[in-house]
Amino acid sequence: MRTNVVRSILLLLFFSTHIVFAQKGIKIAKLKYNGGGDWYANKTALPNLIKFCNQELNMSLFPEEDIVEVGSSDIFLYPYIYMTGHGNVVFSEGDAENLRKYLQGGGFLHIDDNYGLDKFIRIELKKVFPDLELVAIPFDHPVYHQKFDFPKGLPKIHEHDGKPAQGLGLFYQGRLVVFYSYECDLGNGWEDQRIHNDPEEIRQQALRMGANLIAYSFTSSF
């Protein structure tokens, strides 16, 4: 019953946001968290992904992302929230509860390990959903088959430890609420080409997968 109430409130806020930004576009956000990790990494990533989604998916996203704190009520204004960084993450009890309500109510969190986030975020996710485990997302899941088809799952953008890219997720009541791109550096592939000097095909693969995540978050919520 409580989950349904939260979902209804989030739905109301979401559509209110649609009305407010009808002339400018719907907004997505980057998550600001405590602990000292560089939550602000990949500065050019989301603007480039937004531009790609507006062009390729005919969306009307606002050209720049907002910044939202994990414990803020403003988190409920965004259908898609992006989290990245290389270092430490700490969620307070209030942060974890707020994020849990957001995800239970229809929100979607994309965590993108920028190399170094993994050992911290796994601990903090347990505060959010103590009973849920990160699992490998099957290659036939709809998140890999929106406009762009990824029959082998997450593309590999950058090498670090020689491990394959993994798409991991948390499922709440059967719905994918957290997508965790691990050993991939997906957001690096969204950045301006001059930053990492990646081949254009690699960048396109990253942008296409990112567009799938945006599209999925908009269609799976609520």
C-alpha positions in Angstrom: 0.0 0.0 0.0 2.8 2.4 1.0 4.6 1.7 -2.3 1.5 2.6 -4.3 1.2 5.9 -2.4 4.9 6.7 -3.2 4.4 5.7 -6.8 1.4 8.0 -7.1 3.3 10.9 -5.6 6.2 10.4 -7.9 3.9 10.1 -10.9 2.3 13.4 -9.9 5.7 15.1 -9.5 6.9 13.7 -12.8 4.0 14.9 -14.8 4.2 18.3 -13.0 7.8 18.5 -14.2 6.7 17.8 -17.7 4.3 20.8 -17.6 6.9 23.1 -16.1 9.6 22.2 -18.7 7.2 21.7 -21.6 8.8 24.6 -23.5 12.4 23.7 -22.6 12.4 19.9 -22.4 12.4 17.2 -19.7 15.4 17.1 -17.4 17.6 14.3 -16.3 20.1 14.6 -13.4 23.5 13.6 -12.1 23.7 12.4 -8.5 25.7 14.3 -5.9 26.8 12.1 -3.0 28.9 12.3 0.1 32.1 10.4 0.9 34.7 12.3 -1.1 34.3 10.5 -4.4 34.3 12.6 -7.6 30.6 12.5 -8.3 31.2 15.4 -10.8 33.4 13.3 -13.2 32.6 13.1 -16.9 31.5 16.7 -17.2 30.8 16.5 -21.0 29.2 13.1 -20.9 25.5 13.8 -20.2 25.2 16.9 -22.5 26.5 14.8 -25.3 24.2 11.9 -24.5 21.2 14.3 -24.3 22.1 15.8 -27.7 22.3 12.2 -29.1 18.9 11.2 -27.6 17.2 14.4 -28.9 18.6 13.7 -32.4 18.3 9.9 -32.6 15.2 9.2 -30.4 13.3 12.4 -31.2 13.3 13.4 -27.5 13.0 16.8 -26.0 15.5 16.6 -23.2 16.8 19.9 -21.7 20.4 20.3 -23.1 22.2 20.2 -19.8 21.7 17.9 -16.8 20.7 19.1 -13.3 22.7 18.2 -10.2 20.6 16.5 -7.4 21.7 15.4 -4.0 20.9 11.9 -3.0 19.0 12.9 0.1 17.0 15.7 -1.6 13.3 15.6 -2.3 14.1 17.0 -5.8 15.3 13.5 -6.8 11.6 12.7 -7.4 11.6 15.2 -10.3 13.8 13.0 -12.6 12.9 9.8 -14.5 16.6 9.0 -15.0 19.5 9.8 -12.6 23.2 9.2 -13.5 25.8 8.4 -10.9 29.6 8.1 -11.5 33.0 8.6 -10.0 36.3 6.9 -9.1 36.2 6.9 -5.3 34.4 6.7 -2.0 30.6 6.8 -1.6 28.7 7.2 1.7 24.9 7.2 2.0 23.4 8.2 5.3 20.3 6.4 6.5 18.3 9.4 5.2 20.0 9.2 1.8 19.3 5.5 1.5 15.7 5.8 2.5 15.2 8.7 0.1 16.8 6.8 -2.8 14.8 3.6 -1.9 11.5 5.5 -2.1 12.5 7.1 -5.4 13.3 3.7 -6.9 10.3 2.0 -5.5 8.1 4.7 -6.8 9.2 4.4 -10.4 12.6 6.1 -10.6 15.7 4.7 -12.4 19.3 5.0 -11.3 22.2 4.4 -13.7 25.5 3.8 -11.8 28.5 4.0 -14.1 31.8 2.8 -12.5 34.5 5.2 -13.6 37.1 2.7 -12.2 37.4 2.7 -8.4 33.7 3.1 -7.5 32.9 -0.6 -7.3 34.1 -1.6 -3.8 32.2 1.4 -2.3 28.9 1.4 -4.2 28.2 -2.3 -3.5 28.2 -1.6 0.3 26.0 1.5 -0.1 23.5 -0.3 -2.2 22.9 -2.7 0.6 21.7 0.3 2.7 19.2 1.1 0.0 17.9 -2.5 -0.6 19.3 -4.9 2.1 17.5 -7.9 0.6 18.4 -7.3 -3.0 21.5 -8.6 -4.8 23.2 -7.2 -7.9 22.7 -9.7 -10.7 23.9 -10.0 -14.3 21.2 -8.6 -16.6 20.3 -11.2 -19.2 21.2 -10.3 -22.8 17.5 -10.6 -23.8 16.4 -7.9 -21.4 14.6 -5.0 -23.0 17.3 -2.5 -21.8 19.6 -4.0 -24.5 16.9 -3.9 -27.2 15.4 -0.4 -27.4 16.1 1.5 -30.6 19.6 0.0 -30.6 20.3 -3.7 -30.4 23.0 -5.1 -28.2 22.7 -8.9 -28.4 25.8 -9.4 -26.4 25.0 -6.9 -23.7 27.1 -3.9 -22.6 29.8 -2.7 -25.0 33.4 -2.4 -23.8 34.6 1.2 -23.9 37.8 1.3 -21.9 40.2 -1.4 -20.6 41.3 -1.5 -17.0 41.7 -5.0 -15.5 41.1 -7.0 -18.7 37.6 -8.0 -17.5 34.6 -8.1 -19.8 32.1 -5.3 -19.5 29.2 -6.2 -17.3 25.6 -4.9 -17.0 24.5 -5.6 -13.5 21.2 -4.7 -11.9 18.9 -4.5 -9.0 15.3 -5.7 -9.6 12.5 -4.5 -7.4 9.2 -6.4 -7.8 10.4 -7.6 -11.2 11.4 -4.1 -12.5 14.9 -3.1 -13.2 15.5 -0.1 -10.9 19.3 0.2 -10.9 21.5 -0.4 -13.9 25.2 -0.7 -13.0 27.7 -0.5 -15.8 30.8 -2.2 -14.5 34.3 -2.6 -16.2 32.9 -0.6 -19.1 33.4 3.2 -18.6 30.3 3.9 -20.6 30.2 7.5 -19.6 33.7 8.1 -20.8 32.5 7.1 -24.3 29.9 9.9 -24.1 32.5 12.5 -23.5 33.9 14.9 -26.1 36.2 13.0 -28.4 39.2 15.1 -27.5 39.1 14.0 -23.9 39.8 10.2 -24.4 40.6 10.1 -28.1 38.3 7.1 -28.5 37.5 5.9 -32.1 34.2 7.2 -33.3 32.7 3.7 -33.5 33.4 3.2 -29.8 31.9 6.5 -29.0 28.8 5.6 -31.1 28.4 2.3 -29.3 28.5 4.1 -25.9 26.0 6.7 -27.0 23.7 4.1 -28.4 23.7 2.1 -25.2 23.2 5.3 -23.2 20.2 6.1 -25.4 18.8 2.7 -24.7 19.1 3.4 -20.9 17.4 6.7 -21.3 14.6 5.2 -23.4 14.1 2.3 -21.0 13.9 4.6 -18.0 11.2 6.6 -19.6 9.1 3.6 -20.6 9.6 1.4 -17.5 8.9 3.9 -14.9 5.4 4.0 -13.6 
